[in-house]
Amino acid sequence: MMKRTFIAIKIPLSKITAELIHDIKFKLRDEKIKWVESWNLHITLFFLGDTEDDLIEKVKKGLFAILKDIKSFKLKCSGVGVFKNIHNPKALWFGIEKSEKLNELKYTVDKLMSSLGFKTEDKEFRPHLTIARTKHIKEKNLIKELVDHYQDENIQEIEVNEVLFYESKLTPKGPVYSVLTKVSLS
């Protein structure tokens, strides 16, 4: 039986960030947008897709082996942006400031996944926190105003002290994530 899986860092929201998302939701209340549930917010390190059970076990073991010496670290979340572009926004996200430690973690996970036969991406890792997927935007100027208004906003500091290996079940109400394994950083 295949499971749809990914490796990620879970992001607990601060009260201020939750309020900021609430403000953004209010400004975009008339648009067709699917908001990411706060408990599902994460930074994806590696998306595996459909994964066999025996491979899931190898990934679990591998993650414990490669992450045991990695120290916890902090990330800064700042700015709001969109994927695709401002005229055709597909997703709304918070930016993650460049971090050597995060790049190191991503590289370590990629190395493991490559050794297990997964193809790693050649493109630059652009960590972000997807907060919404847009279905249809009537007032595109609202998106532009939001991005301009919050582009330099310091949103929240994040303590990264664990890496999670998730299963994602797609449902009509949105994805439901369950933790397959959790690896604490030292």
C-alpha positions as CSV (number, residue, x, y, z in Angstrom):
1,M,0.0,0.0,0.0
2,M,1.4,3.4,-1.1
3,K,1.4,6.4,1.2
4,R,1.8,10.0,0.0
5,T,4.7,11.3,2.1
6,F,7.0,14.3,2.7
7,I,9.7,15.5,5.1
8,A,9.2,18.9,6.8
9,I,9.7,21.3,9.6
10,K,6.4,22.0,11.4
11,I,5.8,25.7,12.1
12,P,3.9,26.6,15.3
13,L,2.3,30.0,14.9
14,S,2.9,32.9,17.3
15,K,-0.2,34.8,18.4
16,I,1.0,37.8,16.3
17,T,1.4,35.6,13.2
18,A,-2.1,34.1,13.7
19,E,-3.5,37.7,13.9
20,L,-1.6,38.7,10.8
21,I,-3.1,35.7,8.9
22,H,-6.5,36.7,10.3
23,D,-6.0,40.3,8.9
24,I,-5.0,39.0,5.5
25,K,-8.0,36.6,5.4
26,F,-10.3,39.5,6.2
27,K,-8.8,41.7,3.4
28,L,-9.2,38.8,1.0
29,R,-12.6,37.6,2.3
30,D,-14.4,38.0,-1.0
31,E,-11.9,35.9,-3.0
32,K,-11.9,32.2,-3.7
33,I,-9.0,31.0,-1.5
34,K,-8.2,27.8,0.3
35,W,-6.4,28.7,3.5
36,V,-3.9,26.3,5.0
37,E,-5.0,25.2,8.5
38,S,-2.7,26.7,11.1
39,W,-1.8,23.2,12.4
40,N,-0.7,22.1,8.9
41,L,1.8,25.0,8.4
42,H,5.3,23.6,7.5
43,I,8.4,24.1,5.5
44,T,8.8,21.2,3.1
45,L,12.3,19.8,3.0
46,F,11.5,16.9,0.6
47,F,8.3,15.7,-1.1
48,L,8.5,12.0,-1.7
49,G,5.0,11.5,-3.1
50,D,3.6,7.9,-3.3
51,T,5.9,5.8,-1.1
52,E,6.1,2.0,-0.5
53,D,6.0,0.8,3.2
54,D,9.5,-0.7,3.1
55,L,10.9,2.5,1.7
56,I,9.1,4.4,4.5
57,E,11.0,2.3,7.0
58,K,14.3,3.1,5.3
59,V,13.6,6.8,5.3
60,K,12.7,6.7,9.0
61,K,16.0,4.9,9.9
62,G,17.9,7.2,7.6
63,L,16.5,10.4,9.1
64,F,17.5,9.3,12.6
65,A,21.0,8.4,11.4
66,I,21.7,11.7,9.5
67,L,20.0,14.1,11.8
68,K,21.4,12.9,15.2
69,D,24.3,15.4,15.1
70,I,22.4,18.4,13.7
71,K,21.8,21.1,16.3
72,S,18.6,23.0,16.6
73,F,18.5,26.5,15.2
74,K,16.3,29.6,14.7
75,L,14.8,30.9,11.5
76,K,13.3,34.2,10.7
77,C,10.0,34.4,8.8
78,S,9.5,37.7,7.0
79,G,7.6,39.1,4.1
80,V,4.6,38.0,2.1
81,G,4.7,36.8,-1.5
82,V,3.0,34.8,-4.2
83,F,3.9,31.9,-6.4
84,K,3.5,32.1,-10.1
85,N,3.2,35.9,-10.1
86,I,1.2,38.9,-8.9
87,H,-1.1,38.8,-12.0
88,N,-1.7,35.1,-11.7
89,P,-1.2,34.2,-8.0
90,K,-1.5,30.4,-7.2
91,A,-0.3,30.5,-3.6
92,L,0.3,33.1,-0.9
93,W,3.3,32.6,1.4
94,F,5.5,34.0,4.1
95,G,9.1,34.2,3.3
96,I,11.9,32.5,5.2
97,E,15.1,34.5,5.5
98,K,18.3,32.8,4.1
99,S,19.9,30.5,6.6
100,E,23.1,28.4,6.4
101,K,21.7,26.0,9.0
102,L,18.5,25.4,7.0
103,N,20.4,25.0,3.8
104,E,22.7,22.5,5.6
105,L,19.6,20.6,6.8
106,K,18.1,20.5,3.3
107,Y,21.4,19.3,1.8
108,T,21.6,16.5,4.4
109,V,18.1,15.4,3.7
110,D,18.6,15.6,-0.1
111,K,21.8,13.4,0.3
112,L,19.8,10.8,2.2
113,M,16.9,10.8,-0.3
114,S,19.3,10.6,-3.3
115,S,21.0,7.5,-1.6
116,L,17.5,5.9,-1.4
117,G,17.0,6.4,-5.2
118,F,15.0,9.7,-5.1
119,K,15.7,12.4,-7.6
120,T,16.6,15.7,-5.9
121,E,15.8,19.0,-7.5
122,D,18.4,21.0,-9.3
123,K,16.7,24.3,-8.7
124,E,17.6,26.5,-5.7
125,F,15.9,25.7,-2.4
126,R,13.4,28.6,-1.7
127,P,12.0,27.9,1.7
128,H,8.6,29.4,2.4
129,L,5.5,28.9,4.4
130,T,2.4,28.5,2.2
131,I,-0.6,30.1,4.0
132,A,-3.1,29.8,1.1
133,R,-3.8,28.5,-2.3
134,T,-5.8,30.7,-4.6
135,K,-8.7,29.4,-6.7
136,H,-9.9,32.6,-8.2
137,I,-8.9,36.3,-7.5
138,K,-11.2,39.0,-8.8
139,E,-9.3,41.9,-7.1
140,K,-5.7,41.2,-8.1
141,N,-4.7,44.7,-6.8
142,L,-5.6,43.5,-3.3
143,I,-2.9,40.8,-3.6
144,K,-0.4,43.4,-4.8
145,E,-1.3,45.8,-2.0
146,L,-0.8,43.0,0.6
147,V,2.6,41.9,-0.9
148,D,3.8,45.5,-1.0
149,H,2.5,46.2,2.5
150,Y,4.1,43.2,4.2
151,Q,7.2,42.7,2.0
152,D,9.5,43.9,4.8
153,E,7.4,42.7,7.7
154,N,9.3,40.7,10.3
155,I,6.7,38.0,10.9
156,Q,8.1,35.6,13.5
157,E,11.1,33.8,14.7
158,I,10.9,30.0,14.5
159,E,12.8,27.5,16.7
160,V,13.7,24.5,14.6
161,N,14.3,21.6,16.9
162,E,12.7,18.6,15.1
163,V,12.2,17.2,11.6
164,L,8.9,15.4,10.8
165,F,8.2,12.7,8.3
166,Y,4.5,13.0,7.3
167,E,1.9,11.1,5.5
168,S,-0.5,13.3,3.6
169,K,-4.0,12.0,2.9
170,L,-5.9,14.1,0.4
171,T,-9.6,14.7,1.4
172,P,-12.3,16.9,-0.1
173,K,-11.8,19.3,2.9
174,G,-8.0,19.5,2.3
175,P,-5.0,17.4,3.3
176,V,-4.8,15.5,6.6
177,Y,-1.3,15.1,7.8
178,S,-0.2,12.3,10.2
179,V,3.3,12.0,11.6
180,L,5.1,8.8,10.6
181,T,8.2,9.7,12.6
182,K,9.6,12.7,14.5
183,V,13.4,13.3,14.8
184,S,14.6,15.7,17.5
185,L,17.6,17.8,16.7
186,S,20.3,18.1,19.3
